């Protein structure tokens, strides 16, 4: 048997060990590891049959379902790169992602394909579209051939392209501090190391049932699949509308592990949990921002036998730290220590290590550091940099540079080595577990044609983390109606991006010494009035 070090090998190894064991639950569907292995192999062969070349991108614009899992790991088996697209994104944002990373194949449903409208016509690299569902007639897409899912799955067997562990496996899109979402490129090595590390410290095993409540386009959402498959465990896919749906799924499927973001935890903490849930819910884990202490206390009171893991990470390196549950009472405001097989440093501007309790930048090194941002040398050079010669782990005789990820986050480390988050260096808005670029919000506001000038920023919010606030002026010669602007926003933005506060000004907005809109002054004004 050959070595197993590529992403799709996670399913292959689990299927070899116990093919009848359930891998994925989606509604009434229960797919075993053996069935999932067969399906991913067939999907990979189908892509090869379509002419997919090594390293070409396959976008998945689907809700959580078994076919998403099949397509993601099947793309890996073919030697391609899968690009999960958040199903709540609107057509223009989907189009940006498809164009940005030159997607060759799009996998989506009949309904979602219809909602994309004319956007695909501008995606010049798109050649094949695979649709799920039963269209009345075969849809047409300008410049591309449309295939039904079952046609692809019945393709003759074909071996995937040769791939090694440092090749690309996936591109995950995350909002940048300037402009539209940027693609974080992950290698097979990145994803396999992440799966092993997280499954190790969470103690995942074949008897576990993990609930995938987060979007699979998130690194933490996708991690529910990789850690479950690494352990040979079962993962339950849930497209939920209300927090109570999550509780029902935990109870119905006897879930042993749930990872979520603070806004969802805040909502869940306000519900009454069934008393017997704590008998099987072995752990809960928080990621994507700080969980309020009040929320954590409420959850612990309702789940006395459940172990809480507080985690910190960034898409550029998947996961950085976790706080062991036994440390929670001693240091509830800590983000913990580095996860297994990663090193987290706190560095000064000159690259030397900070003293205990001295604030510095969190820098991560190791197998989880991503391959950079897709087709963006400038921003890649800002975030992914050679580890300074003075940093721990670098010996003078090493000639080749080691690339580490510089988080842009300020932290401190106490005398016992535990880390504490202080703040972000950039202007990213963290809302509902999403990182939103102010510039992206502003671009969409300008695109409405209703706005002359605008700025966006985040305001503290008790449940969302931050809410989005904007200051806008009317377009020249027009009056601006707040309700009309918000209606335009809702039609162009996913719900988490729609501003909660809109301040109308007659304009023009104040300038700084460089003639640019004075964002800092306007931001401070908004903070002081809310």
C-alpha positions in Angstrom: 0.0 0.0 0.0 1.4 3.4 -0.9 1.8 6.2 1.6 -1.3 8.3 2.3 -0.5 12.0 2.5 -3.1 13.7 0.1 -6.4 15.1 1.2 -8.6 12.4 -0.5 -6.5 9.7 1.3 -8.4 10.6 4.5 -11.5 8.9 3.1 -9.5 6.1 1.5 -7.8 5.1 4.8 -11.0 5.2 6.8 -12.8 3.1 4.1 -10.0 0.5 4.2 -10.3 0.3 8.0 -14.1 0.1 8.2 -16.0 0.6 4.9 -19.5 0.1 6.6 -18.9 2.8 9.1 -21.1 6.0 8.5 -19.0 8.9 7.2 -21.6 11.6 6.4 -25.2 12.2 7.5 -27.3 14.7 5.5 -31.0 14.7 6.3 -32.2 11.1 5.7 -29.1 10.2 3.7 -26.4 8.2 5.5 -23.3 7.6 3.4 -20.7 5.0 4.6 -16.9 5.5 4.2 -17.0 2.7 1.5 -19.8 4.5 -0.4 -18.0 7.9 -0.1 -14.8 6.4 -1.3 -16.5 5.0 -4.4 -18.3 8.3 -5.1 -15.1 10.5 -4.7 -13.2 8.1 -7.1 -16.0 8.3 -9.6 -16.3 12.1 -9.4 -12.5 12.4 -9.8 -12.7 10.2 -12.9 -15.5 12.3 -14.3 -13.4 15.5 -13.9 -10.4 13.8 -15.7 -12.9 12.8 -18.4 -13.9 16.5 -18.8 -10.2 17.3 -19.4 -9.4 18.9 -16.1 -5.7 19.5 -15.9 -3.5 19.2 -12.8 -4.0 22.1 -10.5 -7.1 23.5 -12.3 -9.8 25.0 -10.1 -13.2 23.5 -9.4 -15.7 25.8 -7.7 -18.4 24.3 -5.4 -21.4 26.6 -5.0 -23.7 24.3 -3.0 -25.3 24.1 0.5 -24.1 21.4 2.8 -24.9 18.0 1.3 -23.2 14.7 0.5 -22.5 15.9 -3.1 -20.4 18.8 -1.7 -18.2 16.4 0.2 -18.0 14.1 -2.9 -17.0 16.9 -5.2 -14.4 18.4 -2.8 -12.5 15.2 -2.1 -13.2 14.0 -5.7 -11.5 17.1 -7.0 -8.5 16.2 -4.9 -8.5 12.6 -6.3 -8.4 14.1 -9.8 -5.4 16.3 -9.0 -7.5 19.5 -9.1 -8.0 22.3 -6.6 -11.5 22.8 -5.1 -12.8 26.3 -4.3 -15.8 26.2 -1.8 -18.1 29.2 -2.4 -20.2 30.4 0.5 -23.8 29.6 -0.6 -25.1 32.9 0.8 -23.0 35.0 -1.5 -24.8 36.9 -4.3 -24.2 36.5 -8.0 -21.6 39.3 -8.4 -19.5 38.0 -5.5 -19.6 34.4 -6.9 -18.6 35.8 -10.2 -15.6 37.6 -8.7 -14.3 34.4 -7.1 -14.8 32.4 -10.3 -12.9 35.0 -12.3 -10.2 35.7 -9.7 -8.9 32.1 -9.5 -9.7 31.1 -13.1 -12.3 28.5 -12.2 -12.5 25.8 -15.0 -15.4 23.7 -13.6 -18.4 24.9 -11.5 -20.5 22.4 -9.5 -23.9 23.8 -8.4 -27.6 23.2 -8.2 -30.2 24.0 -10.9 -31.7 26.7 -8.7 -28.3 28.3 -7.8 -27.3 28.2 -11.5 -30.4 30.1 -12.4 -29.8 32.7 -9.7 -26.3 33.4 -11.1 -28.0 34.9 -14.2 -25.6 36.5 -16.7 -22.6 36.6 -14.4 -21.0 33.4 -15.8 -20.7 34.9 -19.2 -17.8 37.1 -17.9 -16.0 34.1 -16.3 -13.8 33.5 -19.3 -11.9 30.4 -18.0 -15.1 28.5 -17.1 -15.6 25.6 -19.5 -17.7 23.0 -17.7 -20.8 23.3 -15.4 -22.0 20.3 -13.4 -25.6 20.7 -12.1 -27.5 18.8 -9.4 -31.2 18.4 -9.6 -33.5 17.6 -12.5 -33.9 20.6 -14.8 -36.8 20.6 -17.2 -34.4 21.1 -20.1 -30.6 21.3 -20.1 -29.6 24.8 -18.9 -27.2 26.8 -21.2 -24.2 28.7 -20.0 -22.3 31.0 -22.4 -18.9 29.5 -23.2 -19.4 26.4 -21.1 -20.9 22.9 -21.5 -23.5 21.9 -18.9 -23.4 18.3 -17.5 -25.8 16.5 -15.1 -24.3 15.2 -11.9 -25.3 11.6 -12.7 -23.6 11.8 -16.1 -20.4 12.8 -14.5 -20.6 10.1 -11.9 -21.1 7.4 -14.6 -17.8 8.3 -16.5 -15.4 5.5 -17.2 -12.6 4.9 -14.5 -9.6 7.2 -14.9 -6.6 7.8 -12.7 -6.1 11.3 -11.3 -3.0 13.4 -12.1 0.2 12.9 -10.1 0.1 15.1 -7.0 2.5 15.6 -4.1 1.8 17.0 -0.6 3.1 20.5 -1.4 0.7 20.9 -4.4 -2.4 23.0 -4.0 -5.5 21.3 -2.7 -8.0 24.2 -2.1 -8.5 27.9 -2.2 -10.6 29.5 0.5 -11.8 33.0 0.0 -11.7 35.5 2.9 -12.3 39.2 3.0 -9.2 41.4 2.9 -8.7 44.7 4.7 -8.6 46.3 1.2 -11.2 45.4 -1.3 -12.8 42.2 -2.5 -12.3 38.7 -1.0 -8.8 37.2 -1.5 -8.1 33.5 -2.0 -6.0 31.7 0.6 -4.2 28.8 -1.1 -3.9 25.6 0.9 -1.7 22.7 0.1 -2.5 19.0 0.8 0.2 19.2 3.5 -1.5 22.2 5.1 -4.9 20.5 5.3 -3.6 17.1 6.4 -1.4 18.7 9.1 -4.4 20.7 10.3 -6.6 17.6 10.4 -4.1 15.6 12.4 -3.4 18.5 14.8 -7.0 19.3 15.6 -8.2 15.7 15.8 -5.3 15.1 18.3 -6.0 17.8 20.8 -9.8 17.4 20.6 -9.3 13.6 21.1 -11.5 12.7 18.1 -12.0 9.0 17.5 -14.2 6.7 15.3 -17.0 6.8 17.8 -17.4 10.6 17.5 -20.2 12.4 15.7 -19.3 16.0 14.7 -21.9 18.5 13.7 -21.0 20.7 10.7 -23.0 23.9 11.6 -20.5 26.4 10.1 -20.3 27.1 6.3 -18.0 24.6 4.5 -16.4 27.6 2.8 -14.9 28.6 6.2 -11.6 26.9 7.3 -13.3 26.0 10.6 -16.3 24.6 8.8 -14.2 22.6 6.4 -12.2 21.3 9.4 -15.3 19.4 10.6 -14.9 17.2 7.6 -11.2 16.8 7.7 -10.9 16.1 11.4 -13.9 13.7 11.3 -12.4 11.7 8.4 -8.9 11.8 10.0 -10.4 10.0 13.0 -12.8 7.8 11.0 -15.7 9.6 12.8 -19.2 10.6 11.5 -20.0 14.1 10.4 -23.6 15.5 10.3 -24.2 18.2 7.7 -26.7 20.8 8.9 -28.2 23.7 6.9 -29.9 25.4 9.8 -32.2 28.4 9.9 -32.8 28.9 13.7 -30.4 28.2 16.6 -33.0 25.7 17.9 -32.4 23.6 14.7 -28.8 23.1 15.9 -30.0 21.9 19.4 -32.4 19.5 17.7 -29.7 18.1 15.5 -27.4 17.6 18.5 -30.1 15.7 20.3 -31.3 13.7 17.3 -27.9 12.6 16.1 -26.3 12.3 19.6 -23.5 14.7 18.6 -20.3 14.5 20.5 -18.5 17.6 19.2 -19.8 21.0 18.1 -17.6 23.9 16.8 -19.2 27.3 16.3 -18.5 31.1 16.2 -19.5 33.5 19.0 -22.7 34.9 17.5 -24.1 31.3 17.3 -22.9 30.5 20.8 -24.6 33.6 22.2 -27.9 32.5 20.7 -27.5 28.9 21.8 -26.6 30.0 25.4 -30.0 31.8 25.6 -31.9 28.5 24.8 -32.7 25.8 27.3 -30.7 22.7 26.4 -32.2 19.2 26.9 -30.7 17.9 30.2 -29.5 14.6 28.7 -27.4 16.3 25.9 -24.4 16.6 28.2 -24.3 12.8 28.4 -23.0 12.6 24.8 -21.8 16.1 23.9 -18.2 15.5 24.8 -16.8 19.0 23.8 -17.8 22.3 22.4 -15.3 24.6 20.6 -15.3 28.3 19.8 -13.5 29.9 16.9 -13.8 33.1 14.8 -13.5 35.6 17.7 -13.8 35.9 21.4 -16.7 34.2 23.2 -18.1 36.5 25.8 -17.5 35.2 29.4 -21.2 35.5 30.2 -22.0 33.2 27.2 -19.3 30.7 28.3 -20.7 30.7 31.8 -24.2 30.0 30.7 -23.1 27.2 28.4 -21.0 25.6 31.2 -23.9 25.8 33.6 -26.1 23.9 31.2 -23.4 21.4 30.0 -21.5 20.5 33.2 -19.9 17.4 31.7 -19.0 19.0 28.3 -15.4 20.3 27.8 -15.1 23.8 26.3 -12.2 24.5 23.9 -11.4 28.1 23.2 -9.5 28.5 19.9 -7.8 31.2 17.9 -6.7 31.1 14.3 -6.6 32.8 10.9 -7.4 31.3 7.5 -3.8 32.0 6.4 -2.7 29.3 8.8 -5.9 27.5 9.7 -5.6 27.3 13.5 -3.0 28.8 15.7 -3.8 28.2 19.4 -6.2 26.6 21.8 -6.9 26.8 25.5 -7.1 23.4 27.3 -10.4 23.1 29.2 -8.6 22.5 32.4 -7.0 26.0 32.2 -10.3 27.8 31.7 -11.0 28.8 35.3 -7.4 30.0 35.8 -7.2 32.1 32.7 -10.6 32.5 31.0 -9.4 35.5 28.8 -6.5 33.5 27.3 -6.3 32.2 23.7 -4.1 29.4 25.0 -0.9 28.0 23.5 0.1 26.8 20.0 -1.7 23.7 18.6 0.3 20.6 18.0 2.8 20.8 15.1 2.8 24.6 15.0 4.9 27.3 16.7 3.4 30.6 17.7 5.9 33.5 18.3 5.4 37.0 19.7 7.8 39.3 17.8 8.8 42.9 17.9 9.1 45.0 14.7 12.8 44.0 14.4 12.0 40.3 14.5 13.3 39.6 18.0 11.1 37.8 20.5 9.1 39.8 23.0 9.6 39.5 26.8 6.8 38.1 28.9 3.7 40.4 28.9 5.3 42.7 26.2 2.8 43.2 23.4 4.0 42.1 19.9 2.8 40.6 16.7 1.6 37.0 16.6 3.6 35.1 14.0 3.0 31.4 13.2 5.4 28.9 11.7 5.1 25.3 10.7 3.2 22.9 8.3 -0.1 24.9 8.6 1.2 28.1 7.1 -0.7 28.5 3.8 0.8 29.0 0.3 -0.1 32.7 0.1 -2.9 34.6 -1.6 -3.9 33.5 -5.1 -2.4 35.8 -7.7 -1.7 38.6 -5.3 2.0 39.1 -4.8 1.7 42.4 -2.9 -0.7 41.2 -0.2 1.1 37.9 0.0 4.4 39.7 0.6 2.8 41.7 3.5 1.4 38.7 5.3 3.7 35.8 4.4 7.3 36.8 5.1 10.6 35.1 5.8 11.1 34.3 9.4 13.6 36.9 10.8 17.1 35.6 11.5 16.7 36.6 15.2 13.5 34.6 15.6 13.4 31.3 17.6 13.9 28.2 15.5 16.3 29.8 13.0 19.9 28.6 13.2 22.7 30.6 11.5 23.7 27.8 9.2 20.2 27.6 7.5 20.5 29.2 4.0 17.0 29.0 2.6 14.4 31.3 4.1 11.4 29.9 6.1 8.1 31.6 5.3 5.9 32.4 8.3 2.6 34.1 8.5 2.5 37.5 10.2 -1.0 37.7 11.6 -1.3 41.5 12.0 -2.8 40.8 15.5 -1.2 42.1 18.7 -0.9 39.7 21.5 1.1 39.2 24.7 2.5 36.0 26.3 2.5 35.6 30.1 5.2 34.0 32.2 3.6 30.5 31.8 3.6 30.8 28.0 -0.2 31.5 27.6 -1.2 34.0 25.0 -3.7 36.9 25.3 -5.3 38.7 22.4 -5.0 42.5 22.5 -6.2 43.8 19.1 -6.1 43.9 15.3 -3.8 46.1 13.3 -6.0 46.3 10.3 -9.6 47.7 9.9 -11.3 44.4 9.3 -14.9 44.2 10.7 -15.6 40.9 12.5 -19.4 40.3 12.4 -21.4 37.1 12.8 -18.2 35.1 12.6 -17.3 36.7 9.2 -14.4 39.0 8.4 -15.7 41.9 6.3 -13.6 44.4 4.4 -14.8 48.0 4.8 -13.6 48.6 1.3 -15.8 45.8 -0.1 -18.9 47.3 1.7 -18.0 50.8 0.3 -17.5 49.4 -3.3 -21.0 47.9 -3.2 -22.5 51.2 -1.8 -20.8 53.1 -4.7 -22.1 50.6 -7.2 -25.7 51.5 -6.3 -25.2 54.9 -7.9 -27.1 56.5 -4.9 -24.0 57.4 -3.0 -21.5 60.3 -3.5 -19.0 59.4 -0.7 -19.0 56.8 2.0 -17.0 55.0 4.7 -17.7 51.8 6.5 -16.5 50.6 9.9 -17.4 48.2 12.7 -19.1 49.1 16.0 -19.1 46.9 19.1 -22.2 44.7 19.2 -23.3 42.5 22.1 -24.2 39.4 20.0 -22.6 39.9 16.5 -19.2 40.9 17.8 -19.4 44.0 15.6 -22.1 45.6 13.5 -21.5 47.4 10.3 -22.0 51.2 10.3 -21.7 53.5 7.3 -21.5 57.2 6.8 -22.8 58.2 3.3 -23.5 61.3 1.3 -25.9 61.5 -1.7 -24.7 61.3 -5.2 -24.4 64.8 -6.8 -27.8 66.2 -7.7 -29.7 63.5 -5.8 -31.4 63.1 -2.5 -30.6 60.0 -0.5 -33.3 57.9 1.2 -32.0 55.5 3.9 -34.7 52.8 3.2 -34.0 52.8 -0.5 -30.2 52.5 0.1 -30.8 49.6 2.5 -33.1 47.9 0.0 -30.3 48.1 -2.6 -27.8 46.7 -0.1 -30.0 43.7 0.7 -30.3 42.9 -3.0 -26.5 43.1 -3.5 -25.0 41.9 -0.2 -25.2 38.7 1.9 -27.2 39.4 5.1 -24.2 39.6 7.3 -22.7 42.5 5.3 -25.8 44.8 5.2 -25.2 47.9 7.4 -27.0 48.1 10.7 -26.4 51.8 11.1 -26.6 54.4 8.3 -25.7 58.0 8.9 -26.6 60.5 6.2 -24.5 63.6 5.6 -24.8 66.3 3.1 -21.1 66.1 2.2 -18.4 66.3 1.2 -16.8 64.1 3.9 -13.8 65.6 5.8 -10.3 65.1 4.3 -6.9 64.4 5.9 -3.6 66.1 5.0 -3.2 63.8 2.0 -6.6 64.8 0.6 -8.1 61.4 1.3 -11.3 60.9 3.2 -10.4 61.1 6.9 -11.5 57.6 7.9 -10.0 57.7 11.3 -11.9 60.9 12.3 -15.2 59.6 10.9 -14.7 56.2 12.6 -14.1 57.9 15.9 -17.2 60.1 15.5 -19.3 57.0 14.8 -17.8 55.2 17.9 -18.6 58.1 20.1 -22.2 58.4 19.1 -23.1 54.7 19.4 
